[in-house]
């Protein structure tokens, strides 16, 4: 495989790592969390959770899946690039 593929995965992994960290910090914990600072607590409730919190959950899961796929892809690339 070409080396540009590995560099692309490394850049994508770095971006998703930073984004995943920020999204996790935005989640509401027991004490209210940082999401309430950005209007998450003002949203209307829907089944016990705000709409903003549900969207934040969806984005976190999506970024987590991309992050995981980057790690798997980079591991497979390293396995194929480096002979045993």
N, C-alpha and C positions, 0 to 999 in steps of 0.2 A: 504494500500500500504506500502511497506517496506521503511524504512528510508534511505536506500542507494539511492533510487530514488530521494529523496529530495536533498540529498547532491550532487548527480550528476547534478541536475538542477541548484543548487546554483553555483557550479564550472563553469558549462557551461555559466550561466548568467554572472558571473564575467569576464570570458574570452571574451565573445562577447561584453560586455559593454566596455572593454578596447579597443578591436579591432574596434568597431564602432566609438569610439571617435577618434582613430587614423585615420581611413578612412575619417571621416568627415573633420578633419583638413587638410588632403591631397588635398581636393577639391580646385579647382581654384575659387576664388572669383572675385570681381571686380578689385582687385589690383594685381592679378596674382596668389596668393596663394602659398602654400608650394609645390604643385605638380610641379611647374616649376623648383624648385630646383633639383628635381630628374629626369629631362629630359622629363617631360610632355609637355613642350612647344616646344621641338625640333621635336616631332613626326609629321608625315604627317597629314594634315588635311583631314577629311572625313566628308562631309556635315556640315561643320562649327565647328566641334568638333574633337579633336584629338582622336586617337584610344585608347591611354592610359587613357584619361578622360572617354571614354565610358566604358572601362573595370573597371575603378575605380567606376563608377556609378553602374555597375552590381554587383560588390563585396559588395558595401555598401548596396544595396537592399537585397542581399542574407543574409548578416550578420544581417541586421535589421529584416528579417523574422525569423531567428533562435532566435534572442533576444526576439522578441515578443512571439514566441512559448514557450520559456522558462518561460516567465512571466505568460502566460496562464496556462501552465502545473503546475507551482508552486502554483498558485492560486487555481487550482482544487485540487491539492494534499492537500493543507491546509484546504480546505472546507471539504474534505472527512476524513482527519485525526483528525480534531478537531470537536467533537460532539457539536451540537447546544444546 
